[in-house]
Amino acid sequence: MNTIPLVNLKRQYAALKPEIDTAIAEVLGRQEFINGKAVTAFTSQWLAALCADHGAACANGTVAISLALRALGIGPGDEVVTTAHTFFATAEAIRAVGATPVFADIDRAAYTLDIATAAVSKRTRAILPVHLYGTGADMDAILAFATHHNLKVVEDAAQAHMAQWNGRALGTLGDAGTFSFYPGKNLGAYGDAGFVVARDAATARTIAKLADHGRESKYTHDLVGENNRMDEIQAAVLSVKLRHLSAWTERRRHHAKRYDARLKQAGFKVIEPHAKAASVYHLYVVEVANRDQTLAHLQANGIGAGVHYPIPLHLQPALADGGGHPGQLPQTEQAADRVISLPICADLTDDERERVCDTFLKIAQA
Ligand SMILES: Cc1ncc(COP(=O)(O)O)c(C=O)c1O
């Protein structure tokens, strides 16, 4: 019995090997690893892909968020409204700049920030929606709320490469948008890498500077920055993979459609993107009543599945000083108890997807 991993990076590399190996060999040939032409090239390619004008590459998707917040002037004493149904990094990056995450609940259809549940105080400075699973949060409602309360918007698009809201790329609608190129992402590097899109050139310039020791020129530092640059090997790999991203996204959508057809018919709740959102299905998530049993059955049958995420951030031990308590965010907490992620990478075959469905449907309870 062949195993079906949640993400099949080995299969992807086998298909891309000549292109990737050549791109890496070129970097090695140049012996230019930092601040070189591969990062410059990828920066313009990624901005062009998003139809965005300003942005900067950086070391990973976590610092992408903190760099965006810093550049927008958010820091100690400030509050940032966000979701607790996300990877820990979202809140970690808020805390990294000295600000406080304030969690709102989620819209259970799309598993993204329900801004109607947000608590705003005198200290609130920004909203940080997460386009979780590759599906857009309701940006119309979030942008209107931000305008009304005079707040910045930073979109965490770590899982939403080339996903859209009303025909525009997610990550380009707020004051800034951040991306992770962690290896398992839809567009993944061969190590850590990230990116920030900014609404204006000055913010993008500040982010680029902050990520490179606050440097204005080689020896002049006009900000106290960080060493959080993207490196040349990562940029070279990302440029190769970017050429395939649209085709991979179509493949993910194809799988999602087929999963939806079978699982919805069997009575399961799956991701329901907002009518204005075009999802890129970084993860395919379905809710079950018997998760442990389902995970064990999938694993026994050689199928990799995941849980994104079992512990909401307001209940994480590291954030206990925020006073979060069970019952605070009912939709978030129910989702956290019930979600399970099934394999959906572009390299999954149709037969494999059907085997995942058959195996899942044998055991899972809606
Ligand atoms: C929603 C979300 N935000 C932030 C991050 C952080 O990105 P990175 O792992 O590149 O630091 C990730 C991914 O890991 C993520 O999924």
The ligand as an SDF file (V2000), in Angstrom:
LIG
                    3D

 16 16  0  0  0  0  0  0  0  0999 V2000
   -1.2030   31.7760    9.0220 C   0  0  0  0  0  0  0  0  0  0  0  0
    0.2800   31.7970    9.1900 C   0  0  0  0  0  0  0  0  0  0  0  0
    0.8760   32.9150    9.6350 N   0  0  0  0  0  0  0  0  0  0  0  0
    2.2020   32.9940    9.7740 C   0  0  0  0  0  0  0  0  0  0  0  0
    3.0200   31.9350    9.4670 C   0  0  0  0  0  0  0  0  0  0  0  0
    4.4770   32.0540    9.7160 C   0  0  0  0  0  0  0  0  0  0  0  0
    5.2650   31.8310    8.6080 O   0  0  0  0  0  0  0  0  0  0  0  0
    6.7460   31.2590    8.7440 P   0  0  0  0  0  0  0  0  0  0  0  0
    6.6690   29.8390    9.1570 O   0  0  0  0  0  0  0  0  0  0  0  0
    7.3290   31.4460    7.3840 O   0  0  0  0  0  0  0  0  0  0  0  0
    7.4560   32.1190    9.7570 O   0  0  0  0  0  0  0  0  0  0  0  0
    2.4420   30.7510    8.9740 C   0  0  0  0  0  0  0  0  0  0  0  0
    3.2130   29.5800    8.5370 C   0  0  0  0  0  0  0  0  0  0  0  0
    3.9440   28.8870    9.0270 O   0  0  0  0  0  0  0  0  0  0  0  0
    1.0430   30.6790    8.8500 C   0  0  0  0  0  0  0  0  0  0  0  0
    0.4540   29.5590    8.4030 O   0  0  0  0  0  0  0  0  0  0  0  0
  1  2  1  0
  2  3  1  0
  2 15  2  0
  3  4  2  0
  4  5  1  0
  5  6  1  0
  5 12  2  0
  6  7  1  0
  7  8  1  0
  8  9  2  0
  8 10  1  0
  8 11  1  0
 12 13  1  0
 12 15  1  0
 13 14  2  0
 15 16  1  0
M  END
$$$$
